Amino acid sequence: MGEAKTDLLKIYRNLHQIPELALHEFQTHDYLMKQIKQDTAAIDYAEIQVPNELPTAILVLLHGTQPKRTIGYRTDIDALPVAEDTGLDFSSKHDGVMHACGHDIHMTVALGVLQYFTQHQPTDNLLFFFQPAEESENGGKLAYEDGIFTGKWKPDEFYGLHDNPQLSAGAIGCRMGTLFAGTTEVDVDFTGTQGHAAYPQFANDMIVAASQFINQVQTIVSRSVDPIEGGVITFGQFNAGTIRNVISGSAHLKGTIRGLTQKMIEHIDERLQAVAKGIETSYDCQVDLKLNQGGYLPVENNDKLTADFINYMEENPKVDYVETEPAMTGEDFGYLLAKFPGTMFWLGIGDPKNQLHSSKLVPDTNAIQPGIDAITGFLQHRMLEKD
Ligand SMILES: CC(=O)N[C@@H](CCC[C@H](N)C(=O)O)C(=O)O
């Protein structure tokens, strides 16, 4: 596997240093814009658009020489509120924020693919979508609802990748059907009565109520979900209390539900509502449960296009292709794939000791060039297809 060209490595490292949270990707936007303008300066077949309603997004349309269709390629650009712990000499310069999901790799690969097609004009039109807010705030859905993908900006088919530390650097992973889970974001606010630590009889302790809620929720997946189908409920945030000797009258939880079908997600949503009602009754408190799926639908790969994608990758001796199992990660590209046919796939980044979202994630940059080569090769192959 070849090391990425020096400019792309530099781009990756620069992007790694400026991670930004969903809908606040302004520095990243400016950096990407500078690169895109530089790469498209010498050609007359590129159009760039920054949507008014989504000012950190960028769309780049490369007009083809004999367009039969518009092929979309999407990359996400946001980062996570994770404090980096990699020790890299190009670590995040933004305290408490890190590209712990590898979107810096995604952006670098997208810029590499774009760069290739600015040097080799495509036959079909190519639409690049640099998308904010994948980790939260469903940027894909916002873009769609803002009417960004209309007229010449409408893709006939859409592709996008996610990096995968468990696959070797540069490998391409995919599968027919469902690639990723759908998710529901869960916010729970508990309201009881605050009081003195020494007089629990006069208070209504929301740390106890919220803890019971979390414990009871554990039985949803173990007792109410078909084990063959599976599901996930994770609470990643629990806030309550101010000091050791005051009983807290409020508690707040933030979590996420995962299921591989919409039916399963809705089933888990319903069970969670029932548990919340039970806690309200048994702890005589108020439980305000908010469930928000936003655009995080299950990622359903289109049959025809994905068969073509897999076939291309399998037949290409330069591609290390692996068939993968469905994953419980979520992606708002699921929303866009419900609107436009297409395929999502994995790009291996060879860091098997770490998971996505780990503060220690260090992608192997040997993934970048093979990723670019596999994608440009596939897009060129698509352009040869009549339908
Ligand atoms: C690939 C990945 O890690 N995606 C995120 C998507 C977030 C979904 C949503 N905000 C939620 O938390 O439910 C993931 O956490 O899987």
The ligand as a Gaussian input file, in Angstrom:
#p B3LYP/6-31G(d) Opt

LIG

0 1
 C      -19.890000       6.307000      12.781000
 C      -20.368000       6.883000      14.068000
 O      -19.740000       6.706000      15.084000
 N      -21.500000       7.601000      14.005000
 C      -22.143000       8.139000      15.153000
 C      -23.448000       8.753000      14.722000
 C      -24.175000       9.454000      15.844000
 C      -25.643000       9.163000      15.847000
 C      -26.464000      10.001000      16.807000
 N      -25.951000      11.275000      17.114000
 C      -26.631000       9.216000      18.103000
 O      -25.808000       9.372000      18.994000
 O      -27.581000       8.456000      18.201000
 C      -22.402000       7.025000      16.163000
 O      -22.395000       7.307000      17.365000
 O      -22.609000       5.860000      15.763000

